[in-house]
Amino acid sequence: MFELVSWLNKEFEVQMNIDIMRYAPAETPFPKVRQLIRRLFSLNEPLFKSLKVRDVIAAIEAKRWPDDA
């Protein structure tokens, strides 16, 4: 996700004012271990918002990410 936002900034000058954590998990070591711990303690998996192509196109046209994106 960060790579996409960074590329859009370089290619289309889209501001990097987006909360990436709303769309994808942080890249952490041992994701399978974290998943196992979540299951053991009956913790819900985090839900992430879907990033649609129309959101990316709107960001390119506006040169910034929409506030609700």
QUIMOSUL-V499403 format. One record per helix or strand. SS is the DSSP state (2 for helix, 1 for strand). FROM is the first residue (numbers start at 0). TO is the last residue. If there is no record, write none. Layout:
SS,FROM,TO / SS,FROM,TO
//
This chain:
2,1,11 / 2,19,21 / 2,30,39 / 2,52,61
//
